[in-house]
């Protein structure tokens, strides 16, 4: 689906800008089209319904407004929303209460992932959207590792590789066992890793193992050596390809206005289930410093559901981008209020990052 380019705001005369603003703001508040008589009655523009209809027709020809179905009213197109967001929107800074609600979640005691999840939930509640945050999967520091046999066959079988990190988290992965593995090899491999690799990250542990084996200083039999290499490799690959993506508040997407458009909401919830694609979208938003706003079909991921994403990268102490936070909701979300809220959340989350 192609998206038209919005004309520069300077190409609209003052009357057209005034009518356009009323239509957009009404749509963002109600989700419904608005007619010329309603605009004349409520807006204080001092224009007759006939004059407003003429202006709305001109705006429709420019691709900024549309008349859904047979309604006499108009609503903004995605092109119109883009023009409004980029050239006319007046941002509303978060209130003291909203800032406090976000900051209290960031400062809570516990693992970083829990603080990220709590902050994302707070952002979801305040914005009436689904909240999103993505950070690279943090490198675990090893404390202990062991291998638990699950099955055995002529080709080796399978085992559960159990990793305990310095912070106390436990992660399990099922790995294929090389041929010739027996219980003593599993114990030997686990004891060696705990003794030699404790206090190292996965990447550091792999480098040390490669060096020890290369210099033939690792007192391991061939089977235990293969087991260690396989265990470290699966953790390293898994962490590289799976960032931490937290989504909170999907239920807030189903409001009274959305209930009449259940097919769109179903498409949107399906989009949220496809976390890999959402992660790729957020990753693209982390390429710069600015807040990114994706409206509807501007991103092919949301061409069916007609959704908008507002996303902002945040940085660690060394200045590198370490994550992206944002919201996803219908295209009629309150951009003026939500954009500054996402900006503030990104600045607050930066304090969490090393």
C-alpha positions as CSV (number, residue, x, y, z in Angstrom):
1,X,0.0,0.0,0.0
2,X,1.6,3.3,-1.1
3,X,1.5,6.3,1.2
4,X,1.1,9.7,-0.3
5,X,3.6,12.4,0.5
6,X,2.1,15.2,2.6
7,X,2.4,18.7,1.1
8,X,4.4,21.2,3.1
9,X,2.3,22.9,5.7
10,X,3.2,26.3,4.2
11,X,1.2,25.3,1.1
12,X,-2.0,25.5,3.1
13,X,-3.6,28.9,3.7
14,X,-4.6,29.9,7.2
15,X,-8.3,28.9,6.7
16,X,-7.3,25.4,5.5
17,X,-4.9,25.0,8.4
18,X,-7.6,26.0,10.9
19,X,-10.1,23.6,9.4
20,X,-7.6,20.8,9.1
21,X,-6.5,21.2,12.7
22,X,-10.1,20.9,13.9
23,X,-10.7,17.8,11.9
24,X,-7.6,16.1,13.2
25,X,-8.0,17.0,16.8
26,X,-11.6,15.9,16.7
27,X,-10.6,12.6,15.2
28,X,-7.8,12.0,17.8
29,X,-10.3,12.6,20.5
30,X,-13.3,10.6,19.2
31,X,-12.0,8.3,16.5
32,X,-14.9,9.5,14.3
33,X,-15.3,11.7,11.3
34,X,-16.6,15.2,11.8
35,X,-19.0,17.2,9.5
36,X,-19.0,20.8,8.4
37,X,-22.0,21.8,10.5
38,X,-20.4,20.4,13.6
39,X,-17.2,22.3,12.9
40,X,-19.1,25.5,12.3
41,X,-21.0,25.1,15.5
42,X,-18.1,24.0,17.8
43,X,-14.9,25.4,16.4
44,X,-15.3,29.2,16.6
45,X,-13.8,29.6,13.2
46,X,-16.4,32.1,12.1
47,X,-17.0,30.2,8.8
48,X,-20.2,29.0,7.3
49,X,-20.8,25.2,6.9
50,X,-20.7,25.8,3.1
51,X,-17.2,27.4,3.3
52,X,-16.0,24.6,5.6
53,X,-17.3,22.0,3.2
54,X,-15.3,23.7,0.3
55,X,-12.1,23.7,2.4
56,X,-12.6,20.1,3.4
57,X,-13.1,19.2,-0.2
58,X,-9.8,20.9,-1.1
59,X,-8.0,19.0,1.7
60,X,-9.5,15.8,0.5
61,X,-8.1,16.4,-3.0
62,X,-4.7,17.0,-1.4
63,X,-4.9,13.5,0.2
64,X,-5.1,14.9,3.8
65,X,-8.7,14.1,4.6
66,X,-11.0,11.3,3.6
67,X,-14.8,10.5,3.8
68,X,-15.2,7.0,5.2
69,X,-18.0,4.9,3.7
70,X,-21.0,7.2,2.9
71,X,-20.4,9.6,5.8
72,X,-20.7,13.3,5.2
73,X,-18.0,13.9,7.7
74,X,-14.2,13.8,7.1
75,X,-11.3,12.3,9.0
76,X,-7.6,12.6,8.4
77,X,-5.7,10.1,6.2
78,X,-2.4,8.7,7.4
79,X,-0.8,11.3,5.1
80,X,-2.8,14.0,7.0
81,X,-1.8,12.6,10.4
82,X,1.9,12.7,9.3
83,X,1.5,16.4,8.3
84,X,-0.1,17.2,11.6
85,X,2.5,15.4,13.7
86,X,5.4,16.9,11.8
87,X,4.2,20.5,11.3
88,X,1.3,21.4,13.6
89,X,1.3,19.4,16.8
90,X,1.9,21.3,20.0
91,X,3.5,18.8,22.5
92,X,2.1,18.5,26.0
93,X,4.8,17.8,28.6
94,X,4.0,15.0,31.1
95,X,2.5,16.2,34.3
96,X,4.3,15.9,37.7
97,X,2.1,12.9,38.5
98,X,2.9,11.1,35.2
99,X,6.6,11.7,35.7
100,X,6.5,10.4,39.2
101,X,4.6,7.3,38.1
102,X,7.3,6.5,35.5
103,X,10.3,7.3,37.8
104,X,9.0,5.2,40.7
105,X,9.0,2.1,38.4
106,X,12.5,2.7,37.2
107,X,13.9,3.1,40.7
108,X,12.3,-0.1,42.2
109,X,14.7,-2.6,43.7
110,X,15.3,-5.8,41.7
111,X,16.7,-7.1,38.4
112,X,16.9,-4.7,35.5
113,X,14.4,-6.7,33.5
114,X,11.8,-6.3,36.2
115,X,12.3,-2.6,36.3
116,X,12.0,-2.4,32.5
117,X,8.8,-4.5,32.6
118,X,7.3,-2.3,35.4
119,X,8.2,0.9,33.6
120,X,6.7,-0.4,30.3
121,X,3.5,-1.2,32.2
122,X,3.4,2.3,33.6
123,X,3.9,3.8,30.2
124,X,1.1,1.6,28.8
125,X,-1.3,2.8,31.5
126,X,-0.5,6.4,31.1
127,X,-0.7,6.4,27.3
128,X,-3.6,4.0,26.9
129,X,-1.5,2.1,24.4
130,X,0.6,-1.1,24.6
131,X,4.0,-0.3,26.0
132,X,7.2,-1.7,24.4
133,X,10.8,-1.8,25.5
134,X,13.7,-3.6,23.9
135,X,17.3,-4.0,25.2
136,X,20.1,-6.3,24.0
137,X,20.1,-9.5,25.9
138,X,22.6,-8.8,28.7
139,X,25.7,-11.0,28.9
140,X,25.4,-13.3,31.9
141,X,28.4,-13.7,34.2
142,X,29.0,-17.3,34.9
143,X,28.9,-18.7,38.5
144,X,28.2,-22.3,38.0
145,X,27.4,-24.7,35.1
146,X,26.3,-28.3,35.0
147,X,24.9,-30.8,32.5
148,X,21.9,-33.1,33.3
149,X,21.4,-36.1,31.0
150,X,17.9,-36.3,29.5
151,X,18.2,-39.1,27.0
152,X,20.9,-41.3,25.4
153,X,21.1,-43.2,22.1
154,X,23.6,-44.4,19.6
155,X,24.1,-40.9,18.3
156,X,24.7,-39.3,21.7
157,X,21.3,-38.1,23.0
158,X,20.4,-34.9,24.7
159,X,21.2,-33.1,28.0
160,X,20.1,-30.0,29.8
161,X,22.8,-27.4,30.2
162,X,22.1,-25.5,33.4
163,X,23.8,-22.1,33.9
164,X,23.7,-20.1,37.1
165,X,24.7,-16.5,36.8
166,X,26.5,-14.3,39.4
167,X,23.2,-12.5,40.0
168,X,21.5,-15.8,40.8
169,X,19.4,-16.2,37.7
170,X,19.2,-19.8,36.3
171,X,18.9,-20.5,32.6
172,X,18.4,-23.9,30.9
173,X,19.1,-25.0,27.3
174,X,18.6,-28.5,25.7
175,X,21.7,-29.5,23.8
176,X,22.6,-32.4,21.6
177,X,25.3,-34.6,23.1
178,X,28.3,-35.8,21.2
179,X,28.9,-39.5,20.7
180,X,30.6,-41.3,23.6
181,X,29.2,-39.2,26.4
182,X,28.8,-40.9,29.7
183,X,27.8,-39.5,33.1
184,X,31.4,-39.0,34.2
185,X,32.0,-36.8,31.1
186,X,29.0,-34.6,32.0
187,X,30.3,-34.2,35.6
188,X,33.8,-33.4,34.4
189,X,32.7,-30.8,31.9
190,X,30.4,-29.1,34.5
191,X,33.1,-29.1,37.2
192,X,35.7,-27.7,34.8
193,X,33.5,-24.9,33.6
194,X,32.6,-23.9,37.2
195,X,36.2,-23.9,38.3
196,X,37.8,-22.3,35.2
197,X,35.1,-19.9,33.9
198,X,33.3,-18.6,37.0
199,X,33.3,-14.8,36.9
200,X,33.5,-14.6,33.1
201,X,30.9,-13.6,30.5
202,X,29.9,-16.1,27.8
203,X,32.1,-14.4,25.3
204,X,35.1,-14.3,27.7
205,X,34.5,-17.9,28.6
206,X,34.6,-19.0,24.9
207,X,37.8,-17.1,24.4
208,X,39.4,-18.7,27.4
209,X,38.3,-22.2,26.4
210,X,39.6,-21.7,22.8
211,X,43.0,-20.5,24.2
212,X,43.3,-23.3,26.7
213,X,42.5,-25.9,24.1
214,X,44.7,-24.3,21.5
215,X,47.6,-24.3,24.0
216,X,46.7,-27.9,25.1
217,X,46.5,-26.8,28.7
218,X,42.9,-28.0,29.2
219,X,43.0,-31.3,31.0
220,X,39.9,-32.7,29.4
221,X,39.0,-35.7,27.4
222,X,37.8,-35.2,23.9
223,X,34.1,-35.8,24.8
224,X,34.1,-33.3,27.7
225,X,35.9,-30.7,25.5
226,X,33.2,-31.1,22.8
227,X,30.5,-30.8,25.4
228,X,31.9,-27.5,26.8
229,X,32.3,-26.0,23.4
230,X,28.8,-27.0,22.4
231,X,27.2,-25.6,25.6
232,X,29.0,-22.2,25.3
233,X,28.2,-22.0,21.6
234,X,24.4,-22.4,22.1
235,X,24.3,-19.8,24.8
236,X,26.3,-17.3,22.8
237,X,24.2,-17.8,19.6
238,X,20.9,-17.6,21.5
239,X,21.9,-14.3,23.3
240,X,23.1,-12.8,20.0
241,X,19.9,-13.3,18.1
242,X,17.3,-12.7,20.8
243,X,17.1,-9.3,22.4
244,X,14.9,-8.8,25.4
245,X,11.6,-7.4,24.1
246,X,8.9,-6.6,26.7
247,X,5.3,-5.8,25.7
248,X,2.8,-4.7,28.3
249,X,-0.8,-3.5,28.1
250,X,-2.1,-5.2,24.9
251,X,-5.6,-5.1,26.5
252,X,-5.6,-1.3,26.4
253,X,-5.8,-1.5,22.6
254,X,-9.4,-2.8,22.8
255,X,-11.4,0.2,23.8
256,X,-15.0,1.3,23.0
257,X,-14.0,2.9,19.7
258,X,-11.9,-0.1,18.6
259,X,-14.6,-2.6,19.4
260,X,-16.4,-1.7,16.2
261,X,-13.2,-2.6,14.3
262,X,-12.4,-6.0,15.7
263,X,-10.7,-7.2,12.5
264,X,-8.1,-4.3,12.8
265,X,-7.5,-5.1,16.5
266,X,-7.1,-8.8,15.7
267,X,-4.4,-7.8,13.1
268,X,-2.7,-5.6,15.6
269,X,-2.6,-8.2,18.3
270,X,-1.2,-10.6,15.7
271,X,1.5,-8.0,15.0
272,X,2.4,-7.9,18.7
273,X,2.7,-11.7,18.8
274,X,5.3,-11.5,16.0
275,X,7.9,-10.2,18.4
276,X,10.8,-10.7,16.0
277,X,9.3,-8.2,13.5
278,X,8.5,-5.7,16.3
279,X,12.1,-6.1,17.5
280,X,13.4,-5.3,14.0
281,X,11.2,-2.2,13.9
282,X,12.4,-1.0,17.3
283,X,16.0,-1.8,16.2
284,X,15.6,0.6,13.2
285,X,14.3,3.3,15.6
286,X,17.5,3.0,17.6
287,X,19.7,4.0,14.7
288,X,19.6,7.7,15.7
289,X,18.7,10.0,18.6
290,X,15.3,11.4,17.5
291,X,11.9,10.0,18.5
292,X,10.6,8.0,15.6
293,X,6.9,7.9,14.7
294,X,5.6,5.2,12.3
295,X,2.0,5.9,11.2
296,X,0.0,3.1,9.6
297,X,1.2,1.9,6.3
298,X,4.4,3.9,6.5
299,X,5.7,0.6,7.9
300,X,4.6,-2.6,6.1
301,X,4.3,-4.4,9.5
302,X,1.2,-2.3,10.3
303,X,-0.3,-1.9,6.8
304,X,-3.2,-4.2,7.8
305,X,-3.9,-3.1,11.3
306,X,-3.4,0.7,10.7
307,X,-1.4,1.2,13.8
308,X,1.1,3.8,15.0
309,X,4.4,3.3,16.9
310,X,6.2,6.0,18.8
311,X,9.8,4.9,19.7
312,X,12.8,6.6,21.3
313,X,16.3,5.1,21.9
314,X,18.1,5.6,25.2
315,X,21.8,5.4,26.0
316,X,24.0,4.0,28.7
317,X,26.8,5.9,30.6
318,X,29.2,5.4,27.7
319,X,26.9,7.1,25.2
320,X,26.0,4.0,23.3
321,X,22.4,3.2,22.4
322,X,21.4,0.4,24.8
323,X,17.7,0.1,24.2
324,X,14.5,1.5,22.6
325,X,11.2,2.3,24.4
326,X,7.9,3.2,22.9
327,X,4.2,2.5,22.5
328,X,2.0,1.0,19.9
329,X,-1.7,1.9,19.4
330,X,-4.2,3.0,16.8
331,X,-3.3,5.8,14.4
332,X,-5.7,8.1,16.3
333,X,-3.6,8.1,19.5
334,X,-2.9,11.4,21.3
335,X,0.5,12.2,19.7
336,X,0.9,15.5,21.4
337,X,0.7,13.9,24.8
338,X,2.3,10.5,24.1
339,X,5.4,11.7,22.3
340,X,6.8,13.7,25.2
341,X,5.8,10.8,27.5
342,X,7.9,8.4,25.5
343,X,10.8,10.9,25.5
344,X,10.7,11.3,29.2
345,X,10.5,7.5,29.7
346,X,13.6,7.0,27.5
347,X,15.5,9.6,29.5
348,X,14.5,7.9,32.8
349,X,15.4,4.4,31.6
350,X,18.9,5.6,30.6
351,X,19.6,5.9,34.4
352,X,19.1,2.1,34.7
353,X,21.8,1.2,32.1
354,X,25.4,0.6,33.0
